[in-house]
Amino acid sequence: MFGIGEQEKIAFVVISVIVIVVFLYKIYKNTSKEEKQSQKGQDIHQDLIITEEESLVGTEKTITFPEGNQTIKIPPGINYSGKVLKFSGKGYPRLNGGKNGDVYIKIILDTKSNLKTETNNGV
């Protein structure tokens, strides 16, 4: 049905597709559930979920920036969801050679963790 050369071509295409699918799966799998990211121009907008305890005392989180992972400090005292932290110049580079875009981290408080603790203590 197929000549030897054609079989090798088909095998190469199939293996290439498998490699690409595995690569994309690994990227998808490594995306944290705590992070939801979008891009607007050269700026990056990202959601970050923290617990109420972390919001009270402050914490450090590792965030993915275009130049790689970096640890950022979340200041103590964030008492509501929606607080935005801005990191100037940490976004994508501009096409015309200007300064990089900015990264905006929107803090989302995980109130479910506190409800579980209160329920367990109240029983």
C-alpha positions as a printed NumPy array, in Angstrom:
array([[  0.   ,   0.   ,   0.   ],
       [  2.689,   2.502,   1.05 ],
       [  6.275,   2.48 ,  -0.101],
       [  9.088,   2.348,   2.453],
       [  9.811,   6.067,   2.086],
       [  6.146,   6.959,   2.593],
       [  5.915,   4.88 ,   5.769],
       [  8.899,   6.714,   7.234],
       [  7.301,  10.071,   6.417],
       [  4.03 ,   9.055,   8.073],
       [  5.888,   7.754,  11.142],
       [  7.808,  11.045,  11.378],
       [  4.587,  13.086,  11.218],
       [  2.883,  10.905,  13.852],
       [  5.863,  11.12 ,  16.213],
       [  6.074,  14.899,  15.69 ],
       [  2.399,  15.313,  16.579],
       [  2.838,  13.186,  19.719],
       [  5.854,  15.249,  20.815],
       [  3.928,  18.512,  20.327],
       [  0.894,  17.221,  22.247],
       [  3.079,  16.044,  25.152],
       [  4.9  ,  19.404,  25.211],
       [  1.633,  21.372,  25.288],
       [  0.248,  19.078,  28.006],
       [  3.31 ,  19.689,  30.19 ],
       [  2.865,  23.452,  29.824],
       [ -0.846,  23.155,  30.674],
       [ -0.162,  20.859,  33.643],
       [  2.453,  23.243,  35.097],
       [  0.051,  26.195,  35.026],
       [ -0.888,  26.823,  38.637],
       [ -4.549,  26.86 ,  39.624],
       [ -3.691,  29.919,  41.722],
       [ -2.761,  31.894,  38.627],
       [ -5.019,  33.138,  35.86 ],
       [ -3.123,  35.231,  33.348],
       [ -4.053,  37.434,  30.399],
       [ -2.181,  39.881,  28.209],
       [ -3.172,  43.37 ,  27.075],
       [ -0.532,  44.761,  24.735],
       [  2.787,  44.396,  26.542],
       [  1.105,  44.391,  29.97 ],
       [  0.29 ,  41.178,  31.808],
       [ -2.729,  40.873,  34.095],
       [ -2.699,  37.949,  36.506],
       [ -4.93 ,  36.749,  39.347],
       [ -3.304,  35.292,  42.452],
       [ -5.239,  33.438,  45.148],
       [ -4.025,  33.805,  48.737],
       [ -5.532,  32.661,  52.034],
       [ -6.908,  35.07 ,  54.606],
       [ -4.004,  34.186,  56.898],
       [ -1.506,  35.089,  54.166],
       [ -3.355,  38.365,  53.607],
       [ -3.051,  39.295,  57.28 ],
       [  0.636,  38.486,  57.828],
       [  1.932,  38.878,  54.269],
       [  3.583,  36.162,  52.232],
       [  5.895,  35.429,  49.341],
       [  4.719,  33.794,  46.115],
       [  6.529,  32.665,  42.998],
       [  5.115,  34.281,  39.868],
       [  5.948,  33.596,  36.219],
       [  7.245,  36.709,  34.467],
       [  8.432,  36.783,  30.82 ],
       [ 12.058,  36.539,  31.973],
       [ 11.292,  33.582,  34.253],
       [  9.95 ,  32.786,  37.707],
       [ 10.443,  35.366,  40.433],
       [  9.425,  35.482,  44.064],
       [  7.316,  38.504,  44.985],
       [  6.341,  39.788,  48.415],
       [  2.659,  40.19 ,  49.179],
       [  2.403,  42.901,  51.852],
       [  0.404,  42.245,  55.029],
       [ -2.979,  43.867,  55.553],
       [ -4.746,  43.084,  52.287],
       [ -8.282,  42.597,  53.568],
       [-10.317,  42.441,  50.348],
       [-10.254,  40.694,  46.978],
       [ -9.388,  42.865,  44.026],
       [ -6.311,  44.662,  45.374],
       [ -3.888,  45.095,  42.455],
       [ -0.101,  45.086,  42.803],
       [  1.859,  46.678,  39.929],
       [  5.337,  45.594,  38.842],
       [  6.662,  48.189,  36.399],
       [  8.819,  47.011,  33.517],
       [  8.247,  43.298,  34.214],
       [  5.899,  42.695,  31.239],
       [  6.687,  41.928,  27.629],
       [  9.126,  44.108,  25.663],
       [  7.676,  46.747,  23.361],
       [  8.14 ,  46.255,  19.637],
       [  9.596,  49.737,  19.105],
       [ 12.333,  49.194,  21.691],
       [ 10.716,  51.197,  24.496],
       [ 10.499,  50.002,  28.072],
       [  8.814,  46.717,  28.88 ],
       [  5.15 ,  46.55 ,  29.758],
       [  3.951,  46.163,  33.341],
       [  2.643,  43.192,  35.32 ],
       [ -0.537,  43.667,  37.35 ],
       [ -1.242,  41.046,  40.025],
       [ -4.856,  41.025,  41.249],
       [ -5.135,  39.494,  44.725],
       [ -8.054,  37.119,  45.296],
       [ -8.772,  36.123,  48.908],
       [ -9.621,  32.459,  49.429],
       [-12.345,  32.713,  52.062],
       [-13.204,  28.996,  51.828],
       [-10.122,  28.007,  53.849],
       [-11.285,  30.192,  56.765],
       [-14.825,  28.785,  56.671],
       [-13.498,  25.222,  57.007],
       [-11.414,  26.204,  60.036],
       [-14.323,  27.977,  61.743],
       [-16.651,  25.038,  61.099],
       [-14.175,  22.548,  62.52 ],
       [-13.541,  24.673,  65.628],
       [-17.239,  25.226,  66.259],
       [-18.101,  21.513,  66.41 ]])
